[in-house]
Amino acid sequence: MDPLTIKSVLVIGPSGNVGRSTIKALLDEKFDVTGLSRTSSQATLPSGVRHVKSDYSEASLREIFKGQDAVISTISSIVVGDALASQKAIINAAIAAGVKVFFPSEYGIDTSDRSASTYVPFLADKIEIMDYLKANEDKISWTALVTGSMFDWGLNIPGFGGWNLSTHSATIFDGGNIPYEATNLDQVGRGIAKCLKNPGLTRNQYVYVNSFTITQNEVLKALEKNMKEGFTVSQGSVEQLWKEGASQVKAGEPLGVLSMLSGAIYGKGNLAHFSSTRGLWNDRLNLPQESLGEFLGEYLAKNV
């Protein structure tokens, strides 16, 4: 038997955005699934998922990780504090427990480019975790799933990336024809599950997937078609968007990072158009891409 065969999978943060989608996809692929929450969590998980809680001490994690083939971290990326950096202790516990593969909390901008933290500050912690995993890959393997923009997550935040669905308004940056990768939350979960079905292929690899490669103008056209209403459109520049966010962060407003992140998605640093540089893994993983128009039709029917 392949020593990397994965059967039992533990998801850290199972009630969060990526966590919920990951749990759903893992169940669909018939893995044995455990969700790990903090002791104080009141979350409920789907039927068929074992739910465990921890104070996240290394001793507690070591005991919980015993018997798990894979640990998936979905610790939030948009954070204040050391949540992302805390993954070192989680990795140490996973190594001690004999876990085969660890997925760090990536699922966004391409951190294989070390300049990424110049454009989005919290990515420095992600890069540090990746360095730690690479230094320990003789003890535990890793897979870093890169997905670009989390498309439906962004649509849920009024103003993020220039979109406000409730007011039918949009800001289009640098003409709106900049291509970027976008991945829906459920597709992120499916990407994780497909990687676990192909552990030899994805071992110690940055894996690049998406739902679609799109431009702002394509999104605007699809939104107007599905909503049967025109949008009020204003124009902006990616550079100004990014600089405004950087100024907010410098002034102690941590949510300014959302504008910096939007700037990176729309081309700042060329970190979110990896289909043209790194190549997509969708076909290798048997992970079909999605239709922008069909997805928006379903999304809008449920959310707007």
PALUM-883556 format. One record per residue (C-alpha): residue in one letter; x, y, z. Coordinates in pm, whole numbers, plus 50000, padded with zeros to 5 digits. Each point is the difference from the previous one (the first is absolute). Example, Ala and Ser with C-alpha at 12.3 -4.5 7.8 and 13.67 -1.06 7.14 Angstrom:
BEGIN
A512304955050780/S501375034449934/
//
This chain:
BEGIN
M500005000050000/D501185035249921/P501305014150331/L498265032649911/T496544984549966/I497655023450186/K496894987650179/S499575020250321/V500015038049973/L499765026350274/V498885035549918/I501045028450231/G497335027150001/P497164978849861/S497315026650047/G501805027849810/N499545008849634/V502684976949859/G499464974650276/R496324994549919/S500714995749630/T502874976350075/I497884978450230/K497324997749731/A502474989649729/L501774974650223/L496704983450084/D499124998849631/E503324982249934/K499314974850282/F502875009550230/D499774993750375/V499625036050121/T500715016550335/G499475036950075/L502125017550264/S498655031050173/R501145020450298/T498644989750340/S497735030650008/S498434993049659/Q496234995449977/A500194988049639/T498014970349880/L501344978149720/P498274978549738/S498944964650068/G502824975549946/V502715023850126/R501714992850331/H500285032550196/V502875004950244/K501075030750197/S503345011950130/D501705028450183/Y502584997449718/S502824991050237/E502564978449826/A499344970850236/S496275001349927/L500595002049626/R502434970850002/E497394977950162/I497225011449764/F502174995649689/K500854963750075/G498604977649728/Q499415028849756/D501564996749655/A499545036749908/V499455032850185/I498425029149813/S500475034750149/T497305025249906/I501085025750259/S498805034249887/S502355020049779/I498515034550060/V501215002650356/V501395022650265/G502464981350220/D501904967749963/A497374974949885/L501854991449680/A503384998550174/S498504976150260/Q500014973249732/K503614991650098/A498794984350325/I497304981749804/I502594986649756/N502234988650288/A497084981350155/A499134984549665/I503584987749955/A500054985450351/A496704982249934/G501174984649673/V497695019849767/K500944994049635/V499045033049836/F499225035550115/F498125026749804/P500945034950127/S497445027849985/E500735012849650/Y496985001049762/G500675034349851/I502875020649860/D503064981049872/T502514999550287/S502574980749797/D500945035249885/R501895013550300/S499125035849906/A496364992650092/S500315014250352/T501125033349850/Y496525003749858/V497904982450268/P501675001750346/F498434969650167/L501484977849729/A503355002850182/D498644975250255/K498904976449722/I503445001449838/E501654992950336/I497774969550052/M500834987449652/D503725003550077/Y499454980050320/L498184972449813/K502704998049733/A502654997050274/N498054970950152/E498774982049690/D502104969550089/K497634996350299/I496675010749851/S498915007749646/W498035031049906/T497775013649728/A499435037449949/L496755006249811/V500035033449815/T496585012449886/G500285037349928/S496935020750088/M497364982750213/F497255011449770/D496734994550190/W501625009450332/G500935033549847/L496525006049860/N498644996450354/I502005030550117/P498475032749871/G502705020549830/F502634972649986/G501745000649665/G497725028449891/W496754979850011/N496835009450185/L497124977849890/S497435015350233/T500415034549843/H500644986949647/S503265019249985/A503564991849905/T503405016149978/I501954987749700/F503785001950034/D502455007849720/G497364994449733/G498704966950133/N501814976849758/I502674986550236/P499704961750014/Y500154983150339/E499234966250155/A496854996350207/T498904969750200/N496714994650183/L500094986750355/D498494966449906/Q502624996649725/V502745006650258/G498614971150205/R499814977749694/G503605009349914/I501174989150346/A498114967049972/K501354993049650/C503565006350121/L499454974450276/K498764975049741/N503295005449814/P502565003050283/G502964987649799/L499345025849728/T499565029350238/R502634991150260/N502195029950093/Q498495020749719/Y498375033649948/V496764989949827/Y498185026149789/V496254997149943/N497105023249923/S496345001749913/F500645023649709/T502455025549859/I498045032349968/T500165037849969/Q497955026450180/N498205008849680/E498964963749953/V498674999050356/L498125032749949/K498384987349680/A498984967350168/L498605018050306/E497925023949790/K498684971449790/N499024978850300/M498605028950205/K498235014649695/E501115034750108/G502875022849907/F502665009850253/T501185034950088/V503664998649902/S502885021750114/Q503644997649900/G503054995350219/S503644989749983/V501574968950149/E502915020550130/Q497725024150185/L497914971350140/W503114983450138/K501505032350135/E496785009050184/G500064966150171/A503695003250087/S499375034350154/Q497184986050211/V502154971450126/K502815024450083/A497495021150194/G499014969950210/E496874990249807/P500534962849937/L497084996249759/G501965021549754/V501594967049906/L496824992049806/S500805027949754/M503604988149977/L498724964949932/S497645013049731/G502895018649840/A502034967949992/I497104980849844/Y499695026449729/G503644998149902/K502215016950259/G503084977850016/N498544975549743/L499054975750275/A496534988949892/H500264990849632/F501854967350041/S498244981549717/S502315018849762/T503184995650208/R499784968950220/G497314980849816/L496794985450140/W499714965750159/N496234996349946/D500324974149724/R502634979650185/L497764998950307/N496794993149805/L498625032650140/P497735016049738/Q499965037749966/E496705018150044/S497865023149787/L500025036050123/G496475006749872/E498504968150141/F501685004750336/L498825036050033/G496454989649911/E499994974950286/Y501815023450241/L497695029449939/A496874978350036/K501154990650350/N501655032050123/V498515031149836/
//
